[in-house]
Amino acid sequence: MQRPATRTHSALNYRRAPLLTALLLATALLAACGGGGGTPPPAEPNVFLLMANTTAGRVEVMTAVDDPGDLKRDPGAGFGPTTPTPVHTPAYGPDGRIYVADSANAQILVYDAAQALAQATPAPVATLSSPAFVQPMALAFSPEGALWVADRRNSVSTAPAANRLFRLGVVTGLTGAQTLTPEASIELELPNTASAPNATLSSIHLDTMGNLWFTDMLDWSVGRIDAASLLTGDITGYVPDLKFASITFGTPADSPIRNPTSLAFDSLGRLYVGSVNQSFVARYDVPAALVDGERETVPSATIRVLGAPLANAALIGFDQDGALWVASSATTEGAKAELMRLGVPGAATGEINLTPTARFEWSNDGRTSGGALLFHPPATPN
């Protein structure tokens, strides 16, 4: 696949501006004196990948020059709350800023992208809160630019809690501390299965049709709300337009969707689901054909890793070249959390085994609770 022209963020000097200026002056002096040659300055990173590290309470930053396949973790970068507390799901807004769900403090942190990617500990330019927030976990922007928030409402505790979805409207350009009132507040129905009494949202996604997709981790299911922008006011006991699962395939390890925590669409409109307790990614080629209420849904393909598989497929996403990335979450103390690039998915169905084209450890004890991998420049919208 031919790589599209890489867009370099004009404000990103990546902490090297003084060094770069000095090198340019030295080169000019050498040229004036008849000299020349020398080592050219190092190329500036212009491809970035962001992901939430719940354990460290920060957004990790991976960097590369031109080629997403060269991404590596930058230990000197990263950002989050001043006092590290769990953060989730970074998202790019239509204004180019980075929005981060700060679940522990019931707020959303907003960062200038240039500062977030070029500094080690940037301060947020805005904090968005609402009396309605309890535990904001996942963020997504609609095609119209409205911010959606999935609020888990501490439902992983012993008491069942119906999760809420909030639409905050257009929030771009806000600065300072802002208290917002949702345009829509949607309380989801509780699952009716005894084994999963709590709705536990881990990720949300708006497709190009304006439909809101979500993963329900404890119910082992994926849901969809159609024409979500038309919903307004306070709505309780909302029944999704689609909800499907795959939990009756013998042992729990056989289920293609086992504690789903991340979803993504490729350029062909195929749906991919990553699960924190499953080591492969499930692909559904025709999402429009999925059946509501079906709890034995068979995926079109399961994408697995040859050799040493990931501990799990907690986060998934596509880079600018259309390659699928998968990030694992540490399952035990001291376990490695890895990130790998599996290349551009093909049209094959059934069990697909791929050799990673890139693989590295993003944390020696990192945990992520769902959401999405966030690339900059952003991948082409699907």
Secondary structure per residue as TSV (DSSP state, phi and psi in degrees):
chain	resnum	aa	ss	phi	psi
A	1	M	-	360.0	132.7
A	2	Q	-	-74.4	131.2
A	3	R	-	-76.4	130.4
A	4	P	-	-65.2	158.6
A	5	A	-	-58.6	129.4
A	6	T	-	-76.3	131.3
A	7	R	-	-94.9	116.0
A	8	T	-	-87.7	131.0
A	9	H	-	-66.9	119.1
A	10	S	T	-61.4	-25.4
A	11	A	T	-96.8	3.8
A	12	L	-	-91.7	108.5
A	13	N	-	-108.7	-5.8
A	14	Y	T	52.9	45.8
A	15	R	T	65.6	18.1
A	16	R	-	-120.5	9.0
A	17	A	H	-56.8	-48.1
A	18	P	H	-60.3	-41.2
A	19	L	H	-64.5	-43.2
A	20	L	H	-63.5	-41.0
A	21	T	H	-61.8	-44.0
A	22	A	H	-62.0	-41.3
A	23	L	H	-64.5	-41.1
A	24	L	H	-64.7	-41.0
A	25	L	H	-63.0	-42.1
A	26	A	H	-63.4	-39.0
A	27	T	H	-64.3	-41.3
A	28	A	H	-63.9	-41.1
A	29	L	H	-64.6	-41.6
A	30	L	H	-62.3	-41.8
A	31	A	H	-64.1	-40.0
A	32	A	H	-65.0	-29.5
A	33	C	T	-92.8	7.6
A	34	G	T	87.1	1.5
A	35	G	-	-84.3	-170.9
A	36	G	-	170.9	-169.6
A	37	G	-	73.0	-146.8
A	38	G	-	89.6	173.5
A	39	T	-	-86.1	125.1
A	40	P	-	-66.8	154.5
A	41	P	-	-63.6	151.4
A	42	P	-	-64.5	144.7
A	43	A	-	-67.1	144.8
A	44	E	-	-83.1	138.1
A	45	P	-	-58.7	136.1
A	46	N	-	-136.5	7.6
A	47	V	E	-126.5	130.5
A	48	F	E	-134.0	148.4
A	49	L	E	-130.6	130.5
A	50	L	E	-117.5	141.6
A	51	M	E	-151.8	146.6
A	52	A	E	-81.5	127.6
A	53	N	E	-103.7	100.4
A	54	T	T	-65.2	-37.6
A	55	T	T	-62.6	-46.7
A	56	A	T	-83.9	-12.5
A	57	G	T	66.8	42.4
A	58	R	E	-154.6	162.4
A	59	V	E	-94.0	118.9
A	60	E	E	-78.4	149.9
A	61	V	E	-122.8	126.5
A	62	M	E	-108.0	143.4
A	63	T	E	-131.6	155.2
A	64	A	E	-157.3	165.6
A	65	V	S	-109.1	113.5
A	66	D	S	70.9	-46.6
A	67	D	-	-106.9	116.5
A	68	P	G	-58.4	-25.2
A	69	G	G	-67.3	-13.3
A	70	D	G	-97.4	7.3
A	71	L	-	-58.3	135.4
A	72	K	E	-139.8	153.6
A	73	R	E	-68.3	135.4
A	74	D	-	-101.5	103.7
A	75	P	T	-66.7	-16.2
A	76	G	T	-89.9	-4.0
A	77	A	-	-109.3	174.9
A	78	G	-	125.1	154.8
A	79	F	B	-156.5	161.2
A	80	G	-	169.8	-165.2
A	81	P	-	-59.8	150.9
A	82	T	S	-57.2	-46.0
A	83	T	S	-97.4	110.5
A	84	P	-	-54.8	118.7
A	85	T	-	-136.5	159.3
A	86	P	-	-54.4	130.5
A	87	V	E	-122.7	158.6
A	88	H	E	-145.3	152.7
A	89	T	E	45.4	77.1
A	90	P	E	-67.4	144.0
A	91	A	E	-142.1	143.1
A	92	Y	E	-86.8	131.3
A	93	G	-	-87.3	167.0
A	94	P	T	-60.3	-19.8
A	95	D	T	-86.1	4.0
A	96	G	S	81.2	0.8
A	97	R	-	-88.1	164.2
A	98	I	E	-105.3	127.3
A	99	Y	E	-109.7	132.7
A	100	V	E	-129.4	130.4
A	101	A	E	-79.1	116.4
A	102	D	E	-102.6	87.8
A	103	S	T	-67.8	-36.5
A	104	A	T	-66.1	-32.0
A	105	N	T	-105.5	10.0
A	106	A	T	51.8	52.1
A	107	Q	E	-152.7	172.3
A	108	I	E	-120.2	126.0
A	109	L	E	-94.6	136.9
A	110	V	E	-118.8	128.1
A	111	Y	E	-121.5	143.2
A	112	D	-	-67.8	128.3
A	113	A	H	-61.8	-41.3
A	114	A	H	-62.4	-42.7
A	115	Q	H	-69.1	-41.2
A	116	A	H	-64.2	-34.8
A	117	L	H	-91.5	-15.5
A	118	A	H	-109.2	-10.0
A	119	Q	-	-121.3	157.2
A	120	A	S	-78.8	-39.2
A	121	T	S	-137.8	68.8
A	122	P	-	-70.7	152.3
A	123	A	-	-90.1	144.6
A	124	P	-	-66.1	146.9
A	125	V	S	-87.1	-14.5
A	126	A	E	-156.5	151.4
A	127	T	E	-126.7	127.4
A	128	L	E	-109.7	125.2
A	129	S	E	-133.1	169.7
A	130	S	-	-158.0	143.0
A	131	P	T	-58.4	-19.7
A	132	A	T	-79.1	-18.3
A	133	F	-	-73.2	137.4
A	134	V	S	-120.6	-52.9
A	135	Q	-	-148.8	74.8
A	136	P	E	-64.5	127.7
A	137	M	E	-118.4	-38.6
A	138	A	E	-134.6	145.2
A	139	L	E	-127.9	149.6
A	140	A	E	-159.7	147.5
A	141	F	E	-106.8	137.6
A	142	S	-	-78.3	165.6
A	143	P	T	-57.7	-25.4
A	144	E	T	-84.9	-5.9
A	145	G	-	96.5	7.7
A	146	A	E	-80.9	141.1
A	147	L	E	-91.2	126.3
A	148	W	E	-106.1	142.2
A	149	V	E	-129.3	128.7
A	150	A	E	-96.2	120.8
A	151	D	E	-109.0	114.7
A	152	R	-	-76.5	-22.2
A	153	R	T	57.5	39.2
A	154	N	T	56.4	32.5
A	155	S	T	-75.4	-5.0
A	156	V	T	-81.1	-2.2
A	157	S	S	-77.7	-177.7
A	158	T	S	-71.7	-23.0
A	159	A	S	-90.8	124.0
A	160	P	-	-58.6	141.9
A	161	A	-	-141.7	126.7
A	162	A	-	-72.8	123.0
A	163	N	-	-69.9	159.8
A	164	R	E	-124.3	147.5
A	165	L	E	-115.7	126.3
A	166	F	E	-113.9	136.6
A	167	R	E	-108.2	116.8
A	168	L	E	-93.0	-3.7
A	169	G	E	79.5	-164.6
A	170	V	E	-79.3	119.4
A	171	V	-	-115.9	4.0
A	172	T	T	-64.2	143.7
A	173	G	T	85.8	-3.2
A	174	L	-	-72.8	147.0
A	175	T	-	-133.2	160.1
A	176	G	E	71.3	-166.3
A	177	A	E	-82.5	124.4
A	178	Q	E	-126.3	131.9
A	179	T	E	-107.4	121.2
A	180	L	-	-116.7	151.2
A	181	T	-	-109.6	124.2
A	182	P	-	-63.0	143.3
A	183	E	S	-72.7	-32.0
A	184	A	E	-140.8	139.5
A	185	S	E	-131.6	110.2
A	186	I	E	-113.4	113.6
A	187	E	E	-91.6	118.5
A	188	L	E	-76.4	147.4
A	189	E	-	-62.4	149.6
A	190	L	-	-76.0	143.6
A	191	P	-	-57.9	148.8
A	192	N	-	-99.1	19.8
A	193	T	B	-101.4	135.3
A	194	A	T	-63.7	-30.0
A	195	S	T	-77.0	-16.2
A	196	A	B	-139.4	75.0
A	197	P	-	-75.7	-11.5
A	198	N	S	-111.0	130.5
A	199	A	-	-71.6	132.6
A	200	T	-	-137.3	86.0
A	201	L	E	-73.5	135.5
A	202	S	E	-121.8	-22.0
A	203	S	E	-156.4	152.2
A	204	I	E	-136.3	156.3
A	205	H	E	-153.0	134.5
A	206	L	E	-100.5	122.1
A	207	D	-	-83.8	177.1
A	208	T	T	-68.7	-14.2
A	209	M	T	-89.8	-2.0
A	210	G	S	85.2	12.1
A	211	N	-	-85.5	138.6
A	212	L	E	-99.3	118.4
A	213	W	E	-102.2	149.6
A	214	F	E	-149.1	155.6
A	215	T	E	-106.2	135.0
A	216	D	E	-111.1	102.2
A	217	M	T	-62.9	-50.8
A	218	L	T	-75.6	-21.6
A	219	D	T	-90.1	0.1
A	220	W	T	52.9	44.8
A	221	S	E	-141.1	163.5
A	222	V	E	-121.5	137.2
A	223	G	E	-126.8	166.9
A	224	R	E	-144.3	136.3
A	225	I	E	-113.9	119.3
A	226	D	T	-80.9	146.4
A	227	A	T	45.7	53.4
A	228	A	G	-62.9	-25.9
A	229	S	G	-68.2	-16.5
A	230	L	G	-84.4	-11.5
A	231	L	-	-80.9	135.1
A	232	T	-	-140.1	160.8
A	233	G	E	74.3	-163.7
A	234	D	E	-96.2	118.9
A	235	I	E	-122.5	127.3
A	236	T	E	-114.6	153.8
A	237	G	E	60.1	35.4
A	238	Y	E	-71.0	131.6
A	239	V	-	-99.6	119.1
A	240	P	-	-59.0	153.3
A	241	D	S	-71.6	-24.9
A	242	L	E	-145.3	137.2
A	243	K	E	-151.0	121.5
A	244	F	E	-134.4	160.2
A	245	A	E	-148.0	-178.7
A	246	S	B	-154.1	80.7
A	247	I	-	-121.3	4.7
A	248	T	-	-117.0	45.0
A	249	F	S	-104.8	60.2
A	250	G	S	76.3	-119.2
A	251	T	S	-80.1	160.4
A	252	P	G	-56.2	-32.9
A	253	A	G	-64.8	-18.6
A	254	D	G	-81.7	-16.6
A	255	S	-	-69.4	123.0
A	256	P	S	-63.6	-26.5
A	257	I	S	-118.6	99.4
A	258	R	S	-125.0	106.6
A	259	N	S	56.4	61.4
A	260	P	E	-65.5	135.2
A	261	T	E	-130.5	-5.8
A	262	S	E	-155.0	145.2
A	263	L	E	-142.8	156.0
A	264	A	E	-156.3	158.3
A	265	F	E	-118.4	141.6
A	266	D	-	-91.9	-178.2
A	267	S	T	-67.7	-14.6
A	268	L	T	-94.0	1.5
A	269	G	-	83.0	12.9
A	270	R	-	-81.6	143.7
A	271	L	E	-96.2	131.8
A	272	Y	E	-118.4	139.7
A	273	V	E	-128.3	125.8
A	274	G	E	-106.1	145.6
A	275	S	E	-129.2	139.8
A	276	V	T	-70.6	-19.5
A	277	N	T	-115.4	27.6
A	278	Q	-	-140.0	140.8
A	279	S	S	-93.4	9.6
A	280	F	S	-135.0	168.5
A	281	V	E	-107.0	131.7
A	282	A	E	-91.4	136.5
A	283	R	E	-120.1	134.2
A	284	Y	E	-119.9	113.0
A	285	D	S	-74.4	-28.8
A	286	V	-	-127.9	81.4
A	287	P	G	-57.7	-31.7
A	288	A	G	-66.0	-18.9
A	289	A	G	-93.0	-2.2
A	290	L	-	-64.6	143.6
A	291	V	-	-100.6	129.4
A	292	D	T	-66.2	137.3
A	293	G	T	80.6	-4.1
A	294	E	-	-74.5	125.3
A	295	R	S	-113.2	19.3
A	296	E	B	-135.2	38.1
A	297	T	-	-67.5	126.5
A	298	V	-	-97.3	123.7
A	299	P	-	-70.1	158.0
A	300	S	S	-69.1	-31.6
A	301	A	E	-155.6	153.2
A	302	T	E	-120.2	123.8
A	303	I	E	-99.4	117.5
A	304	R	E	-119.2	169.0
A	305	V	E	-110.6	127.9
A	306	L	S	-71.4	150.6
A	307	G	S	80.5	-125.3
A	308	A	S	-88.9	106.8
A	309	P	-	-72.9	163.1
A	310	L	-	-65.3	152.9
A	311	A	S	-62.2	-34.9
A	312	N	-	-163.3	171.7
A	313	A	-	-114.0	62.9
A	314	A	-	-67.0	-39.9
A	315	L	E	-129.0	140.6
A	316	I	E	-135.8	159.1
A	317	G	E	-177.9	166.1
A	318	F	E	-115.7	137.9
A	319	D	-	-88.5	-175.1
A	320	Q	T	-64.1	-22.4
A	321	D	T	-91.2	0.5
A	322	G	S	84.5	11.3
A	323	A	-	-83.2	144.5
A	324	L	E	-88.0	128.4
A	325	W	E	-110.9	144.2
A	326	V	E	-133.8	132.0
A	327	A	E	-117.7	136.6
A	328	S	-	-95.7	162.1
A	329	S	-	-116.0	138.3
A	330	A	-	-61.1	130.4
A	331	T	-	-92.8	-26.0
A	332	T	S	-136.5	162.4
A	333	E	T	-59.9	128.3
A	334	G	T	87.3	-5.9
A	335	A	-	-73.2	148.0
A	336	K	-	-76.1	139.5
A	337	A	E	-109.1	121.1
A	338	E	E	-113.6	161.8
A	339	L	E	-131.5	133.6
A	340	M	E	-142.1	153.0
A	341	R	E	-108.6	123.4
A	342	L	-	-102.4	3.3
A	343	G	-	84.8	-178.1
A	344	V	S	-78.8	120.8
A	345	P	-	-62.3	140.7
A	346	G	-	-92.4	-162.9
A	347	A	S	-97.7	1.2
A	348	A	-	-63.7	153.7
A	349	T	-	-119.9	174.1
A	350	G	E	78.2	-151.0
A	351	E	E	-81.6	122.8
A	352	I	E	-116.6	125.6
A	353	N	E	-112.4	122.2
A	354	L	E	-121.9	150.4
A	355	T	-	-96.3	123.7
A	356	P	-	-60.2	140.5
A	357	T	S	-89.9	-11.8
A	358	A	E	-154.2	143.8
A	359	R	E	-159.1	129.8
A	360	F	E	-157.4	164.3
A	361	E	E	-86.5	123.3
A	362	W	E	-95.3	-13.0
A	363	S	E	-164.8	148.9
A	364	N	S	-91.1	-2.3
A	365	D	S	-162.8	41.5
A	366	G	-	-93.3	145.5
A	367	R	-	-130.9	140.5
A	368	T	-	-128.2	142.4
A	369	S	-	-107.0	25.9
A	370	G	S	110.5	-179.8
A	371	G	B	116.9	-128.2
A	372	A	-	-154.9	157.6
A	373	L	-	-84.1	136.0
A	374	L	E	-117.1	117.0
A	375	F	E	-100.7	146.3
A	376	H	E	-138.0	122.3
A	377	P	S	-59.4	148.1
A	378	P	-	-60.7	145.6
A	379	A	-	-65.3	156.5
A	380	T	-	-58.7	126.9
A	381	P	-	-57.5	144.7
A	382	N	-	-99.0	360.0
